[in-house]
C-alpha cells in the first residue's frame, strides 16, 4: 500500500513540476516572469537571476544572490525585482575592475 501512495505522490509531483514549467514558459514569452536584477558599483555589473513565477519566489532567492556577490567582493549592491526580459544574464561595463588593480600586465619584447 505504501508503494501505491508513494507512486501517486511522485506522479502528482511530476504533474506539478511539468505544469509549473509550462506556466513559466508562458510567463517568459509574455514578459510576465519575475527576475531579480542586481547592480553592483564595483565591479560595475548588472546580473539577472530568474525567471520566477511569483515575486515571493524571487524575493526568497535574493539573499543568496547577494551573499554570493559579497563573498566575491562586490560593492554598492542594489536590487530590483520586476518583469524583465534580459538578453544577457551578466553585463559588466568595466571588466578591468574585476581584476586586481595592483597587478600590472607585463608585456614582453
N, CA, C and O atoms as CSV, one atom per row, in Angstrom:
chain,resi,resn,atom,element,x,y,z
A,1,UNK,N,N,0.820,-1.198,0.000
A,1,UNK,CA,C,0.000,0.000,0.000
A,1,UNK,C,C,0.866,1.265,0.000
A,1,UNK,O,O,0.523,2.254,-0.648
A,2,UNK,N,N,1.992,1.230,0.732
A,2,UNK,CA,C,2.883,2.382,0.767
A,2,UNK,C,C,3.450,2.673,-0.614
A,2,UNK,O,O,3.634,3.836,-0.973
A,3,UNK,N,N,3.729,1.632,-1.393
A,3,UNK,CA,C,4.285,1.819,-2.732
A,3,UNK,C,C,3.288,2.548,-3.634
A,3,UNK,O,O,3.688,3.382,-4.447
A,4,UNK,N,N,2.011,2.248,-3.502
A,4,UNK,CA,C,0.986,2.914,-4.309
A,4,UNK,C,C,0.882,4.387,-3.922
A,4,UNK,O,O,0.795,5.254,-4.791
A,5,UNK,N,N,0.892,4.668,-2.624
A,5,UNK,CA,C,0.819,6.047,-2.154
A,5,UNK,C,C,2.043,6.816,-2.623
A,5,UNK,O,O,1.921,7.946,-3.095
A,6,UNK,N,N,3.232,6.210,-2.497
A,6,UNK,CA,C,4.469,6.860,-2.921
A,6,UNK,C,C,4.460,7.118,-4.421
A,6,UNK,O,O,4.844,8.200,-4.865
A,7,UNK,N,N,4.027,6.136,-5.205
A,7,UNK,CA,C,3.954,6.323,-6.653
A,7,UNK,C,C,2.942,7.406,-7.021
A,7,UNK,O,O,3.183,8.180,-7.948
A,8,UNK,N,N,1.831,7.473,-6.322
A,8,UNK,CA,C,0.830,8.522,-6.577
A,8,UNK,C,C,1.408,9.890,-6.247
A,8,UNK,O,O,1.200,10.857,-6.980
A,9,UNK,N,N,2.136,9.962,-5.135
A,9,UNK,CA,C,2.755,11.221,-4.746
A,9,UNK,C,C,3.776,11.666,-5.786
A,9,UNK,O,O,3.809,12.838,-6.159
A,10,UNK,N,N,4.600,10.752,-6.251
A,10,UNK,CA,C,5.606,11.078,-7.264
A,10,UNK,C,C,4.948,11.508,-8.572
A,10,UNK,O,O,5.429,12.425,-9.238
A,11,UNK,N,N,3.861,10.854,-8.938
A,11,UNK,CA,C,3.143,11.221,-10.160
A,11,UNK,C,C,2.563,12.630,-10.043
A,11,UNK,O,O,2.642,13.413,-10.990
A,12,UNK,N,N,1.983,12.955,-8.891
A,12,UNK,CA,C,1.437,14.294,-8.683
A,12,UNK,C,C,2.548,15.349,-8.679
A,12,UNK,O,O,2.376,16.447,-9.209
A,13,UNK,N,N,3.675,15.005,-8.081
A,13,UNK,CA,C,4.813,15.929,-8.072
A,13,UNK,C,C,5.302,16.189,-9.494
A,13,UNK,O,O,5.628,17.324,-9.840
A,14,UNK,N,N,5.354,15.167,-10.299
A,14,UNK,CA,C,5.777,15.305,-11.694
A,14,UNK,C,C,4.793,16.186,-12.473
A,14,UNK,O,O,5.212,17.033,-13.262
A,15,UNK,N,N,3.506,15.993,-12.256
A,15,UNK,CA,C,2.492,16.817,-12.919
A,15,UNK,C,C,2.643,18.268,-12.483
A,15,UNK,O,O,2.573,19.176,-13.311
A,16,UNK,N,N,2.853,18.491,-11.177
A,16,UNK,CA,C,3.026,19.848,-10.664
A,16,UNK,C,C,4.231,20.514,-11.302
A,16,UNK,O,O,4.136,21.653,-11.759
A,17,UNK,N,N,5.363,19.825,-11.341
A,17,UNK,CA,C,6.580,20.401,-11.919
A,17,UNK,C,C,6.417,20.669,-13.409
A,17,UNK,O,O,6.907,21.678,-13.916
A,18,UNK,N,N,5.743,19.786,-14.101
A,18,UNK,CA,C,5.505,19.979,-15.533
A,18,UNK,C,C,4.611,21.196,-15.766
A,18,UNK,O,O,4.890,22.011,-16.645
A,19,UNK,N,N,3.546,21.320,-14.989
A,19,UNK,CA,C,2.652,22.469,-15.131
A,19,UNK,C,C,3.383,23.771,-14.790
A,19,UNK,O,O,3.176,24.796,-15.439
A,20,UNK,N,N,4.242,23.720,-13.764
A,20,UNK,CA,C,4.995,24.912,-13.385
A,20,UNK,C,C,5.926,25.336,-14.522
A,20,UNK,O,O,6.048,26.527,-14.810
A,21,UNK,N,N,6.577,24.380,-15.163
A,21,UNK,CA,C,7.460,24.691,-16.290
A,21,UNK,C,C,6.683,25.284,-17.459
A,21,UNK,O,O,7.162,26.203,-18.123
A,22,UNK,N,N,5.494,24.766,-17.708
A,22,UNK,CA,C,4.652,25.295,-18.783
A,22,UNK,C,C,4.237,26.739,-18.463
A,22,UNK,O,O,4.320,27.620,-19.320
A,23,UNK,N,N,3.794,26.969,-17.233
A,23,UNK,CA,C,3.402,28.323,-16.835
A,23,UNK,C,C,4.587,29.286,-16.892
A,23,UNK,O,O,4.436,30.444,-17.282
A,24,UNK,N,N,5.764,28.802,-16.503
A,24,UNK,CA,C,6.949,29.644,-16.566
A,24,UNK,C,C,7.302,29.982,-18.007
A,24,UNK,O,O,7.685,31.116,-18.296
A,25,UNK,N,N,7.181,29.031,-18.904
A,25,UNK,CA,C,7.447,29.285,-20.328
A,25,UNK,C,C,6.474,30.319,-20.899
A,25,UNK,O,O,6.867,31.200,-21.664
A,26,UNK,N,N,5.214,30.201,-20.518
A,26,UNK,CA,C,4.214,31.162,-20.983
A,26,UNK,C,C,4.511,32.549,-20.403
A,26,UNK,O,O,4.441,33.551,-21.115
A,27,UNK,N,N,4.840,32.599,-19.120
A,27,UNK,CA,C,5.172,33.874,-18.469
A,27,UNK,C,C,6.372,34.531,-19.136
A,27,UNK,O,O,6.384,35.743,-19.353
A,28,UNK,N,N,7.380,33.727,-19.461
A,28,UNK,CA,C,8.562,34.254,-20.143
A,28,UNK,C,C,8.193,34.833,-21.502
A,28,UNK,O,O,8.624,35.931,-21.856
A,29,UNK,N,N,7.399,34.093,-22.255
A,29,UNK,CA,C,7.019,34.536,-23.601
A,29,UNK,C,C,6.219,35.835,-23.565
A,29,UNK,O,O,6.347,36.677,-24.454
A,30,UNK,N,N,5.403,35.991,-22.539
A,30,UNK,CA,C,4.555,37.180,-22.425
A,30,UNK,C,C,5.231,38.324,-21.669
A,30,UNK,O,O,4.662,39.408,-21.535
A,31,UNK,N,N,6.445,38.079,-21.177
A,31,UNK,CA,C,7.147,39.109,-20.410
A,31,UNK,C,C,6.594,39.288,-19.010
A,31,UNK,O,O,6.759,40.352,-18.413
A,32,UNK,N,N,5.943,38.267,-18.478
A,32,UNK,CA,C,5.333,38.356,-17.151
A,32,UNK,C,C,6.149,37.678,-16.055
A,32,UNK,O,O,5.781,37.736,-14.882
A,33,UNK,N,N,7.245,37.041,-16.425
A,33,UNK,CA,C,8.076,36.370,-15.430
A,33,UNK,C,C,8.826,37.412,-14.611
A,33,UNK,O,O,9.194,38.471,-15.119
A,34,UNK,N,N,9.046,37.105,-13.359
A,34,UNK,CA,C,9.818,37.985,-12.485
A,34,UNK,C,C,11.295,37.629,-12.570
A,34,UNK,O,O,11.661,36.460,-12.699
A,35,UNK,N,N,12.125,38.643,-12.498
A,35,UNK,CA,C,13.574,38.491,-12.489
A,35,UNK,C,C,14.137,39.341,-11.361
A,35,UNK,O,O,13.595,40.394,-11.026
A,36,UNK,N,N,15.229,38.867,-10.785
A,36,UNK,CA,C,15.976,39.650,-9.818
A,36,UNK,C,C,17.110,40.311,-10.582
A,36,UNK,O,O,17.948,39.632,-11.176
A,37,UNK,N,N,17.134,41.638,-10.565
A,37,UNK,CA,C,18.198,42.399,-11.219
A,37,UNK,C,C,19.068,42.985,-10.113
A,37,UNK,O,O,18.585,43.724,-9.254
A,38,UNK,N,N,20.354,42.646,-10.144
A,38,UNK,CA,C,21.283,43.162,-9.147
A,38,UNK,C,C,22.357,43.968,-9.857
A,38,UNK,O,O,23.067,43.466,-10.729
A,39,UNK,N,N,22.459,45.234,-9.459
A,39,UNK,CA,C,23.502,46.109,-9.978
A,39,UNK,C,C,24.572,46.257,-8.910
A,39,UNK,O,O,24.266,46.379,-7.724
A,40,UNK,N,N,25.825,46.244,-9.337
A,40,UNK,CA,C,26.934,46.486,-8.422
A,40,UNK,C,C,27.751,47.648,-8.958
A,40,UNK,O,O,27.919,47.806,-10.167
A,41,UNK,N,N,28.262,48.467,-8.024
A,41,UNK,CA,C,29.104,49.590,-8.418
A,41,UNK,C,C,30.535,49.138,-8.695
A,41,UNK,O,O,31.208,49.665,-9.581
A,42,UNK,N,N,30.987,48.146,-7.914
A,42,UNK,CA,C,32.337,47.642,-8.132
A,42,UNK,C,C,32.332,46.141,-7.966
A,42,UNK,O,O,32.135,45.682,-6.841
A,43,UNK,N,N,32.533,45.347,-8.985
A,43,UNK,CA,C,32.704,45.795,-10.362
A,43,UNK,C,C,31.397,46.379,-10.892
A,43,UNK,O,O,30.322,46.088,-10.365
A,44,UNK,N,N,31.490,47.185,-11.913
A,44,UNK,CA,C,30.319,47.833,-12.497
A,44,UNK,C,C,29.586,46.806,-13.368
A,44,UNK,O,O,29.849,46.681,-14.564
A,45,UNK,N,N,28.662,46.078,-12.738
A,45,UNK,CA,C,27.985,44.979,-13.443
A,45,UNK,C,C,26.492,44.970,-13.125
A,45,UNK,O,O,26.042,45.514,-12.116
A,46,UNK,N,N,25.749,44.338,-14.016
A,46,UNK,CA,C,24.337,44.046,-13.808
A,46,UNK,C,C,24.167,42.540,-13.973
A,46,UNK,O,O,24.626,41.949,-14.951
A,47,UNK,N,N,23.500,41.933,-12.997
A,47,UNK,CA,C,23.257,40.496,-13.016
A,47,UNK,C,C,21.751,40.258,-12.991
A,47,UNK,O,O,21.024,40.930,-12.259
A,48,UNK,N,N,21.287,39.305,-13.788
A,48,UNK,CA,C,19.882,38.917,-13.785
A,48,UNK,C,C,19.778,37.472,-13.307
A,48,UNK,O,O,20.501,36.595,-13.780
A,49,UNK,N,N,18.869,37.238,-12.361
A,49,UNK,CA,C,18.622,35.905,-11.843
A,49,UNK,C,C,17.145,35.594,-12.006
A,49,UNK,O,O,16.292,36.422,-11.688
A,50,UNK,N,N,16.848,34.423,-12.492
A,50,UNK,CA,C,15.450,34.058,-12.692
A,50,UNK,C,C,15.338,33.054,-13.801
A,50,UNK,O,O,16.329,32.419,-14.161
A,51,UNK,N,N,14.204,32.899,-14.334
A,51,UNK,CA,C,12.925,33.571,-14.080
A,51,UNK,C,C,12.167,32.927,-12.924
A,51,UNK,O,O,12.447,31.795,-12.530
A,52,UNK,N,N,11.205,33.672,-12.390
A,52,UNK,CA,C,10.352,33.213,-11.311
A,52,UNK,C,C,8.898,33.479,-11.682
A,52,UNK,O,O,8.588,34.466,-12.349
A,53,UNK,N,N,8.009,32.587,-11.241
A,53,UNK,CA,C,6.575,32.784,-11.485
A,53,UNK,C,C,5.984,33.823,-10.537
A,53,UNK,O,O,5.127,34.618,-10.926
A,54,UNK,N,N,6.452,33.807,-9.288
A,54,UNK,CA,C,5.888,34.688,-8.268
A,54,UNK,C,C,6.967,35.598,-7.710
A,54,UNK,O,O,8.137,35.223,-7.624
A,55,UNK,N,N,6.556,36.790,-7.336
A,55,UNK,CA,C,7.504,37.754,-6.776
A,55,UNK,C,C,8.070,37.237,-5.449
A,55,UNK,O,O,9.225,37.507,-5.122
A,56,UNK,N,N,7.268,36.500,-4.689
A,56,UNK,CA,C,7.744,35.954,-3.413
A,56,UNK,C,C,8.875,34.948,-3.621
A,56,UNK,O,O,9.789,34.865,-2.801
A,57,UNK,N,N,8.819,34.189,-4.708
A,57,UNK,CA,C,9.908,33.255,-5.015
A,57,UNK,C,C,11.192,34.020,-5.311
A,57,UNK,O,O,12.275,33.637,-4.869
A,58,UNK,N,N,11.053,35.107,-6.066
A,58,UNK,CA,C,12.211,35.935,-6.396
A,58,UNK,C,C,12.785,36.575,-5.134
A,58,UNK,O,O,14.002,36.604,-4.948
A,59,UNK,N,N,11.917,37.084,-4.272
A,59,UNK,CA,C,12.372,37.702,-3.027
A,59,UNK,C,C,13.102,36.695,-2.145
A,59,UNK,O,O,14.117,37.024,-1.532
A,60,UNK,N,N,12.588,35.474,-2.082
A,60,UNK,CA,C,13.198,34.444,-1.246
A,60,UNK,C,C,14.600,34.075,-1.733
A,60,UNK,O,O,15.460,33.723,-0.925
A,61,UNK,N,N,14.833,34.151,-3.017
A,61,UNK,CA,C,16.130,33.774,-3.583
A,61,UNK,C,C,17.158,34.904,-3.516
A,61,UNK,O,O,18.358,34.656,-3.636
A,62,UNK,N,N,16.701,36.130,-3.327
A,62,UNK,CA,C,17.565,37.305,-3.418
A,62,UNK,C,C,18.727,37.290,-2.428
A,62,UNK,O,O,19.857,37.606,-2.800
A,63,UNK,N,N,18.465,36.928,-1.181
A,63,UNK,CA,C,19.531,36.953,-0.172
A,63,UNK,C,C,20.713,36.068,-0.550
A,63,UNK,O,O,21.863,36.436,-0.312
A,64,UNK,N,N,20.442,34.924,-1.128
A,64,UNK,CA,C,21.516,34.039,-1.554
A,64,UNK,C,C,22.379,34.655,-2.639
A,64,UNK,O,O,23.601,34.510,-2.625
A,65,UNK,N,N,21.744,35.342,-3.581
A,65,UNK,CA,C,22.497,36.006,-4.652
A,65,UNK,C,C,23.374,37.122,-4.090
A,65,UNK,O,O,24.527,37.278,-4.492
A,66,UNK,N,N,22.818,37.896,-3.157
A,66,UNK,CA,C,23.570,38.995,-2.558
A,66,UNK,C,C,24.764,38.454,-1.769
A,66,UNK,O,O,25.867,38.993,-1.860
A,67,UNK,N,N,24.544,37.395,-0.998
A,67,UNK,CA,C,25.636,36.787,-0.229
A,67,UNK,C,C,26.768,36.336,-1.147
A,67,UNK,O,O,27.941,36.567,-0.856
A,68,UNK,N,N,26.409,35.692,-2.259
A,68,UNK,CA,C,27.433,35.231,-3.211
A,68,UNK,C,C,28.233,36.400,-3.773
A,68,UNK,O,O,29.458,36.322,-3.872
A,69,UNK,N,N,27.558,37.469,-4.139
A,69,UNK,CA,C,28.249,38.629,-4.704
A,69,UNK,C,C,29.145,39.303,-3.657
A,69,UNK,O,O,30.245,39.751,-3.981
A,70,UNK,N,N,28.684,39.377,-2.416
A,70,UNK,CA,C,29.502,39.959,-1.353
A,70,UNK,C,C,30.750,39.121,-1.112
A,70,UNK,O,O,31.835,39.662,-0.900
A,71,UNK,N,N,30.596,37.800,-1.146
A,71,UNK,CA,C,31.747,36.907,-0.977
A,71,UNK,C,C,32.770,37.101,-2.092
A,71,UNK,O,O,33.966,36.900,-1.879
A,72,UNK,N,N,32.311,37.487,-3.267
A,72,UNK,CA,C,33.205,37.746,-4.392
A,72,UNK,C,C,33.781,39.163,-4.349
A,72,UNK,O,O,34.573,39.536,-5.214
A,73,UNK,N,N,33.384,39.954,-3.341
A,73,UNK,CA,C,33.945,41.284,-3.172
A,73,UNK,C,C,33.173,42.406,-3.839
A,73,UNK,O,O,33.690,43.516,-3.960
A,74,UNK,N,N,31.957,42.147,-4.271
A,74,UNK,CA,C,31.157,43.191,-4.922
A,74,UNK,C,C,30.760,44.266,-3.916
A,74,UNK,O,O,30.468,43.973,-2.757
A,75,UNK,N,N,30.752,45.519,-4.379
A,75,UNK,CA,C,30.390,46.665,-3.542
A,75,UNK,C,C,29.276,47.467,-4.222
A,75,UNK,O,O,29.118,47.418,-5.441
A,76,UNK,N,N,28.515,48.199,-3.421
A,76,UNK,CA,C,27.449,49.049,-3.968
A,76,UNK,C,C,26.347,48.245,-4.606
A,76,UNK,O,O,26.003,48.472,-5.766
A,77,UNK,N,N,25.791,47.314,-3.872
A,77,UNK,CA,C,24.788,46.387,-4.408
A,77,UNK,C,C,23.385,46.967,-4.280
A,77,UNK,O,O,22.969,47.370,-3.194
A,78,UNK,N,N,22.655,47.009,-5.397
A,78,UNK,CA,C,21.246,47.402,-5.388
A,78,UNK,C,C,20.433,46.321,-6.087
A,78,UNK,O,O,20.885,45.711,-7.056
A,79,UNK,N,N,19.230,46.098,-5.578
A,79,UNK,CA,C,18.375,45.008,-6.069
A,79,UNK,C,C,17.051,45.559,-6.577
A,79,UNK,O,O,16.439,46.418,-5.943
A,80,UNK,N,N,16.614,45.052,-7.733
A,80,UNK,CA,C,15.305,45.376,-8.285
A,80,UNK,C,C,14.650,44.058,-8.712
A,80,UNK,O,O,15.265,43.235,-9.391
A,81,UNK,N,N,13.410,43.879,-8.307
A,81,UNK,CA,C,12.650,42.700,-8.733
A,81,UNK,C,C,11.488,43.200,-9.569
A,81,UNK,O,O,10.682,44.007,-9.107
A,82,UNK,N,N,11.402,42.715,-10.807
A,82,UNK,CA,C,10.354,43.195,-11.703
A,82,UNK,C,C,10.249,42.243,-12.887
A,82,UNK,O,O,10.917,41.211,-12.939
A,83,UNK,N,N,9.400,42.612,-13.828
A,83,UNK,CA,C,9.252,41.857,-15.068
A,83,UNK,C,C,10.317,42.362,-16.041
A,83,UNK,O,O,10.241,43.494,-16.518
A,84,UNK,N,N,11.296,41.530,-16.329
A,84,UNK,CA,C,12.347,41.881,-17.278
A,84,UNK,C,C,12.401,40.806,-18.359
A,84,UNK,O,O,11.881,39.704,-18.181
A,85,UNK,N,N,13.022,41.132,-19.457
A,85,UNK,CA,C,13.335,40.156,-20.495
A,85,UNK,C,C,14.807,40.345,-20.860
A,85,UNK,O,O,15.123,40.880,-21.923
A,86,UNK,N,N,15.703,39.904,-19.977
A,86,UNK,CA,C,17.129,40.151,-20.229
A,86,UNK,C,C,17.643,39.369,-21.437
A,86,UNK,O,O,17.299,38.205,-21.641
A,87,UNK,N,N,18.468,40.038,-22.222
A,87,UNK,CA,C,19.116,39.391,-23.360
A,87,UNK,C,C,20.387,38.676,-22.899
A,87,UNK,O,O,20.782,37.656,-23.462
A,88,UNK,N,N,21.017,39.234,-21.860
A,88,UNK,CA,C,22.209,38.640,-21.263
A,88,UNK,C,C,21.984,38.582,-19.760
A,88,UNK,O,O,21.323,39.453,-19.194
A,89,UNK,N,N,22.535,37.552,-19.109
A,89,UNK,CA,C,22.334,37.415,-17.676
A,89,UNK,C,C,23.366,38.185,-16.865
A,89,UNK,O,O,23.108,38.536,-15.714
A,90,UNK,N,N,24.521,38.451,-17.443
A,90,UNK,CA,C,25.567,39.222,-16.771
A,90,UNK,C,C,26.109,40.255,-17.741
A,90,UNK,O,O,26.528,39.919,-18.849
A,91,UNK,N,N,26.099,41.518,-17.321
A,91,UNK,CA,C,26.603,42.609,-18.142
A,91,UNK,C,C,27.595,43.398,-17.292
A,91,UNK,O,O,27.223,43.972,-16.268
A,92,UNK,N,N,28.857,43.425,-17.716
A,92,UNK,CA,C,29.879,44.169,-16.988
A,92,UNK,C,C,30.405,45.277,-17.883
A,92,UNK,O,O,30.918,45.029,-18.974
A,93,UNK,N,N,30.268,46.513,-17.395
A,93,UNK,CA,C,30.709,47.670,-18.163
A,93,UNK,C,C,32.208,47.875,-18.107
A,93,UNK,O,O,32.814,48.339,-19.073
A,94,UNK,N,N,32.802,47.536,-16.990
A,94,UNK,CA,C,34.222,47.804,-16.810
A,94,UNK,C,C,34.915,46.529,-16.346
A,94,UNK,O,O,35.028,46.285,-15.145
A,95,UNK,N,N,35.374,45.725,-17.281
A,95,UNK,CA,C,35.998,44.455,-16.943
A,95,UNK,C,C,37.303,44.634,-16.186
A,95,UNK,O,O,37.707,43.729,-15.455
A,96,UNK,N,N,37.976,45.766,-16.335
A,96,UNK,CA,C,39.240,45.989,-15.650
A,96,UNK,C,C,39.042,45.952,-14.138
A,96,UNK,O,O,39.920,45.489,-13.410
A,97,UNK,N,N,37.898,46.435,-13.663
A,97,UNK,CA,C,37.649,46.446,-12.232
A,97,UNK,C,C,37.551,45.039,-11.649
A,97,UNK,O,O,37.686,44.864,-10.438
A,98,UNK,N,N,37.320,44.049,-12.483
A,98,UNK,CA,C,37.186,42.687,-11.997
A,98,UNK,C,C,38.542,42.083,-11.637
A,98,UNK,O,O,38.594,41.054,-10.963
A,99,UNK,N,N,39.624,42.695,-12.067
A,99,UNK,CA,C,40.950,42.177,-11.798
A,99,UNK,C,C,41.609,43.003,-10.710
A,99,UNK,O,O,41.210,44.138,-10.449
A,100,UNK,N,N,42.614,42.429,-10.083
A,100,UNK,CA,C,43.335,43.115,-9.018
A,100,UNK,C,C,44.062,44.325,-9.591
A,100,UNK,O,O,44.935,44.165,-10.444
A,101,UNK,N,N,43.719,45.545,-9.136
A,101,UNK,CA,C,44.337,46.746,-9.707
A,101,UNK,C,C,45.821,46.876,-9.370
A,101,UNK,O,O,46.527,47.657,-10.009
A,102,UNK,N,N,46.308,46.124,-8.377
A,102,UNK,CA,C,47.719,46.197,-8.006
A,102,UNK,C,C,48.615,45.395,-8.955
A,102,UNK,O,O,49.829,45.592,-9.005
A,103,UNK,N,N,47.988,44.493,-9.701
A,103,UNK,CA,C,48.758,43.660,-10.622
A,103,UNK,C,C,48.786,44.325,-11.992
A,103,UNK,O,O,47.743,44.545,-12.607
A,104,UNK,N,N,49.958,44.634,-12.452
A,104,UNK,CA,C,50.109,45.274,-13.760
A,104,UNK,C,C,50.526,44.235,-14.790
A,104,UNK,O,O,51.325,43.352,-14.479
A,105,UNK,N,N,50.008,44.321,-15.998
A,105,UNK,CA,C,50.390,43.358,-17.033
A,105,UNK,C,C,51.842,43.572,-17.447
A,105,UNK,O,O,52.344,44.695,-17.467
A,106,UNK,N,N,52.493,42.476,-17.772
A,106,UNK,CA,C,53.887,42.537,-18.249
A,106,UNK,C,C,53.878,42.199,-19.720
A,106,UNK,O,O,53.418,41.132,-20.127
A,107,UNK,N,N,54.393,43.122,-20.515
A,107,UNK,CA,C,54.452,42.908,-21.949
A,107,UNK,C,C,55.879,42.561,-22.335
A,107,UNK,O,O,56.818,43.297,-22.032
A,108,UNK,N,N,56.027,41.433,-23.005
A,108,UNK,CA,C,57.375,41.020,-23.433
A,108,UNK,C,C,57.755,41.681,-24.735
A,108,UNK,O,O,56.899,42.164,-25.475
A,109,UNK,N,N,59.051,41.700,-25.011
A,109,UNK,CA,C,59.507,42.322,-26.261
A,109,UNK,C,C,60.090,41.296,-27.177
A,109,UNK,O,O,60.528,41.629,-28.279
